[in-house]
Amino acid sequence: MKSSIINSIKSLPPLPKTVIEMQRICNDPDSSINDLIKAVEQDPMIVANLLKAANSPLYSFRREILNVAQAVSLFGMSMTRSIGLGNSVRKLLNVDMEPYGITSDRFAEISSMQAALVHEWYMKIDRVKADKLFLASFLQETGKIIIASDVIQEDLASNFKADIDTAIDIARVERSYIQETTAAVTAEIFTHWNFDTEFVQMIKFSDTPEDAPDEIKEYATALNIIKTILPINNPFGEHGISFGLKKAEDAGYDVSRLQASIDSMIERIRV
């Protein structure tokens, strides 16, 4: 990995106190949803992002969500933590996604779509795995923030953007510029922040799930499928959907479940 990328990761500030507290609460079997509500209420930015997500068409709740307690109750502890963590991380890293040809808001939107899609799909397969994949999918593109910053500093943003615009394989473009991919950079970021090994490896092997340890392989495969369907340069494009469904079929999934989740989400976000 480039020394400039390594140095950028090493110089990252610690996660906000509210996020650390949310992590602690969610990892404590004796904690309650009320403990999480109290923690979230201490951070106005997390409150705003959580309510924005709750009222997004991605989740199709049947009524307007007006307060934190409603949002946390509907999302549950794991998804609440994921949404709070994801938005806090992007704020912390001072997002400039110009080299990828999108705004910071669009970047956040695509990350949210990836998380929502994998959760809707996996809730039909395994609820526990669905929650783990929601967090990983919400955060798996985080490394792009560091990559974009490095490309800008090297004065390569225009060339990088031109290559990304037409890329079918974004990871290949990233590798040609910085010798690594988003998956590797993201894994290093969350290693730096002391996330658990399972979470880090799920993301680390999401470009090469065939190389993942057996206990990680399913998660890495699912993440790979999701970012194939929702690449940052053409989410829900015809090629990405077709290729993602083919990967799912090759991996032994019931493709009809994934197709139904894709169709449902496309219908919601285009209304």
C-alpha positions as CSV (number, residue, x, y, z in Angstrom):
1,M,0.0,0.0,0.0
2,K,1.3,3.5,-0.8
3,S,3.0,5.2,2.0
4,S,0.8,8.3,1.5
5,I,-2.3,6.1,2.0
6,I,-0.8,4.5,5.1
7,N,0.1,7.9,6.6
8,S,-3.4,9.2,5.9
9,I,-4.9,6.3,7.8
10,K,-2.4,6.6,10.7
11,S,-3.3,10.3,11.1
12,L,-7.0,9.7,11.3
13,P,-8.6,11.2,14.4
14,P,-10.4,8.9,16.9
15,L,-14.1,8.2,16.4
16,P,-16.5,10.6,18.1
17,K,-17.4,9.8,21.7
18,T,-21.1,9.2,20.8
19,V,-20.2,6.6,18.2
20,I,-17.9,4.8,20.7
21,E,-20.7,4.8,23.2
22,M,-23.1,3.4,20.6
23,Q,-20.7,0.7,19.8
24,R,-20.3,-0.2,23.5
25,I,-24.0,-0.3,24.1
26,C,-24.7,-2.5,21.0
27,N,-21.9,-4.9,22.1
28,D,-23.2,-5.1,25.7
29,P,-25.8,-7.9,26.0
30,D,-27.2,-6.2,29.2
31,S,-27.9,-2.9,27.4
32,S,-31.3,-1.9,26.3
33,I,-32.8,0.0,23.3
34,N,-33.4,2.9,25.8
35,D,-29.7,3.1,26.5
36,L,-29.1,3.5,22.8
37,I,-31.8,6.2,22.5
38,K,-30.2,8.2,25.3
39,A,-26.8,8.0,23.6
40,V,-28.1,9.0,20.2
41,E,-30.0,12.0,21.6
42,Q,-26.6,13.5,22.8
43,D,-25.5,14.1,19.2
44,P,-27.7,16.4,17.0
45,M,-25.9,15.3,13.8
46,I,-26.6,11.7,14.4
47,V,-30.2,12.5,15.3
48,A,-30.7,14.4,12.0
49,N,-29.1,11.7,9.9
50,L,-31.1,9.0,11.7
51,L,-34.4,10.8,11.1
52,K,-33.5,11.5,7.5
53,A,-32.8,7.8,6.9
54,A,-36.0,6.8,8.7
55,N,-38.1,9.0,6.4
56,S,-36.2,7.9,3.3
57,P,-38.0,5.7,0.7
58,L,-35.2,3.1,1.1
59,Y,-36.9,1.7,4.2
60,S,-40.6,2.4,3.4
61,F,-41.8,2.9,6.9
62,R,-45.6,3.5,6.8
63,R,-45.7,6.7,8.8
64,E,-43.6,9.8,9.2
65,I,-40.9,9.3,11.9
66,L,-40.7,12.4,14.1
67,N,-38.3,11.5,17.0
68,V,-35.3,9.4,17.9
69,A,-37.3,6.9,20.0
70,Q,-39.5,6.0,17.0
71,A,-36.5,5.7,14.6
72,V,-34.4,3.5,17.0
73,S,-37.4,1.3,17.7
74,L,-38.1,0.7,14.0
75,F,-34.5,0.3,12.9
76,G,-33.4,-1.7,16.0
77,M,-30.1,-1.4,17.8
78,S,-27.8,-2.8,15.1
79,M,-29.1,-0.7,12.2
80,T,-29.2,2.4,14.3
81,R,-25.6,2.0,15.2
82,S,-24.7,1.4,11.5
83,I,-26.4,4.5,10.3
84,G,-24.9,6.7,13.1
85,L,-21.5,5.3,12.6
86,G,-21.6,5.6,8.8
87,N,-22.6,9.2,8.8
88,S,-20.1,10.1,11.5
89,V,-17.3,8.5,9.7
90,R,-18.0,10.4,6.5
91,K,-18.2,13.7,8.4
92,L,-14.9,12.9,10.3
93,L,-13.1,12.2,7.0
94,N,-14.1,15.4,5.3
95,V,-15.5,13.9,2.2
96,D,-14.5,15.2,-1.3
97,M,-15.6,12.7,-3.9
98,E,-14.9,14.7,-7.0
99,P,-12.4,12.2,-8.4
100,Y,-15.2,9.6,-8.4
101,G,-17.5,12.0,-10.3
102,I,-20.1,12.4,-7.5
103,T,-20.9,14.7,-4.6
104,S,-20.5,13.8,-1.0
105,D,-24.3,13.6,-0.6
106,R,-24.5,11.2,-3.6
107,F,-21.7,9.1,-2.0
108,A,-23.7,8.8,1.2
109,E,-26.9,8.0,-0.7
110,I,-25.2,5.1,-2.6
111,S,-23.7,3.7,0.6
112,S,-27.2,3.8,2.1
113,M,-28.7,2.0,-0.9
114,Q,-26.1,-0.7,-0.6
115,A,-26.8,-1.2,3.0
116,A,-30.6,-1.2,2.5
117,L,-30.4,-3.6,-0.4
118,V,-28.3,-6.2,1.4
119,H,-30.4,-6.0,4.5
120,E,-33.7,-6.4,2.6
121,W,-32.2,-9.4,0.7
122,Y,-30.6,-11.1,3.7
123,M,-33.6,-10.7,5.9
124,K,-35.1,-13.4,3.7
125,I,-32.1,-15.6,4.4
126,D,-30.7,-15.0,7.9
127,R,-31.6,-12.1,10.3
128,V,-28.4,-12.2,12.2
129,K,-26.3,-12.1,9.1
130,A,-28.5,-9.4,7.7
131,D,-27.5,-7.1,10.6
132,K,-23.8,-7.8,10.2
133,L,-23.9,-7.2,6.4
134,F,-25.9,-4.0,6.9
135,L,-23.0,-2.4,8.9
136,A,-20.3,-3.8,6.5
137,S,-22.1,-2.7,3.4
138,F,-22.9,0.8,4.8
139,L,-19.2,1.3,5.4
140,Q,-17.4,-0.8,2.8
141,E,-16.9,2.2,0.4
142,T,-15.2,4.3,3.2
143,G,-11.8,3.8,1.7
144,K,-12.8,5.7,-1.4
145,I,-12.6,8.9,0.7
146,I,-8.9,8.3,1.4
147,I,-8.3,7.3,-2.2
148,A,-10.0,10.4,-3.5
149,S,-7.9,12.6,-1.3
150,D,-4.7,10.9,-2.4
151,V,-5.6,11.2,-6.1
152,I,-6.3,15.0,-5.6
153,Q,-3.0,15.5,-3.8
154,E,-1.2,13.8,-6.6
155,D,-3.0,16.1,-9.1
156,L,-4.5,13.1,-10.9
157,A,-8.2,13.8,-10.3
158,S,-9.1,14.6,-13.9
159,N,-7.6,11.4,-15.3
160,F,-8.9,9.3,-12.5
161,K,-12.4,10.6,-12.9
162,A,-12.3,10.0,-16.7
163,D,-11.3,6.4,-16.1
164,I,-13.9,5.9,-13.3
165,D,-16.7,7.3,-15.5
166,T,-16.4,4.5,-18.0
167,A,-15.2,1.7,-15.7
168,I,-16.9,-1.6,-15.4
169,D,-14.3,-2.7,-12.8
170,I,-13.7,0.2,-10.4
171,A,-11.3,-1.8,-8.3
172,R,-9.0,-2.2,-11.3
173,V,-8.9,1.6,-11.9
174,E,-8.1,2.2,-8.2
175,R,-5.3,-0.4,-8.3
176,S,-3.7,1.2,-11.4
177,Y,-3.5,4.6,-9.5
178,I,-2.7,3.7,-5.9
179,Q,-1.8,0.0,-6.1
180,E,-4.7,-0.9,-3.8
181,T,-8.5,-1.1,-3.9
182,T,-11.2,0.4,-1.7
183,A,-11.7,-2.9,0.1
184,A,-8.0,-3.0,1.3
185,V,-8.0,0.7,2.3
186,T,-11.3,0.4,4.1
187,A,-10.1,-2.7,6.0
188,E,-7.0,-0.7,7.1
189,I,-9.1,2.2,8.3
190,F,-11.3,0.0,10.5
191,T,-8.2,-1.9,11.8
192,H,-6.8,1.5,12.8
193,W,-10.1,2.1,14.7
194,N,-9.9,-1.3,16.4
195,F,-13.0,-2.9,14.8
196,D,-13.3,-6.6,15.3
197,T,-11.5,-9.0,13.0
198,E,-14.6,-10.5,11.5
199,F,-15.9,-7.1,10.3
200,V,-12.5,-6.1,8.9
201,Q,-12.1,-9.3,7.0
202,M,-15.6,-9.2,5.5
203,I,-14.6,-6.0,3.8
204,K,-11.0,-6.9,3.1
205,F,-12.0,-9.9,1.0
206,S,-15.0,-8.3,-0.7
207,D,-13.1,-8.0,-3.9
208,T,-11.8,-11.5,-3.8
209,P,-14.3,-13.6,-1.8
210,E,-12.9,-16.8,-3.2
211,D,-9.7,-16.1,-1.1
212,A,-11.6,-15.4,2.1
213,P,-11.5,-17.8,5.1
214,D,-14.4,-20.2,5.2
215,E,-16.2,-18.4,8.0
216,I,-16.0,-15.1,6.1
217,K,-16.6,-16.3,2.6
218,E,-20.4,-15.9,2.6
219,Y,-20.2,-12.3,3.9
220,A,-17.5,-11.3,1.5
221,T,-19.5,-12.8,-1.4
222,A,-22.6,-10.9,-0.5
223,L,-20.7,-7.6,-0.2
224,N,-19.2,-8.2,-3.6
225,I,-22.6,-8.9,-5.1
226,I,-24.1,-5.7,-3.6
227,K,-21.3,-3.4,-4.9
228,T,-21.5,-5.0,-8.3
229,I,-25.2,-4.1,-8.5
230,L,-24.7,-0.7,-6.9
231,P,-21.3,0.6,-8.2
232,I,-20.6,4.2,-7.3
233,N,-20.4,5.2,-11.0
234,N,-23.7,3.6,-12.1
235,P,-25.9,2.2,-9.3
236,F,-28.7,-0.1,-10.5
237,G,-27.3,0.0,-14.0
238,E,-28.4,-2.8,-16.4
239,H,-25.0,-4.3,-16.6
240,G,-24.4,-4.2,-12.8
241,I,-27.7,-5.9,-12.0
242,S,-27.2,-8.6,-14.6
243,F,-23.6,-9.3,-13.5
244,G,-24.6,-9.2,-9.8
245,L,-27.4,-11.7,-10.3
246,K,-25.0,-14.0,-12.2
247,K,-22.5,-13.8,-9.3
248,A,-25.4,-14.6,-6.9
249,E,-26.4,-17.6,-9.0
250,D,-22.8,-18.9,-9.2
251,A,-22.5,-18.6,-5.4
252,G,-25.6,-20.8,-5.0
253,Y,-28.1,-18.2,-3.9
254,D,-31.8,-18.2,-4.7
255,V,-31.6,-15.4,-7.3
256,S,-35.4,-14.7,-7.2
257,R,-35.0,-13.4,-3.6
258,L,-32.3,-10.9,-4.7
259,Q,-34.2,-9.9,-7.8
260,A,-37.3,-9.2,-5.7
261,S,-35.3,-7.0,-3.4
262,I,-33.8,-5.1,-6.3
263,D,-37.2,-4.6,-8.0
264,S,-38.7,-3.4,-4.7
265,M,-36.0,-0.9,-4.0
266,I,-35.9,0.5,-7.5
267,E,-39.7,1.0,-7.3
268,R,-39.4,2.8,-4.0
269,I,-36.5,5.2,-4.9
270,R,-38.0,6.1,-8.3
271,V,-41.5,7.0,-7.0
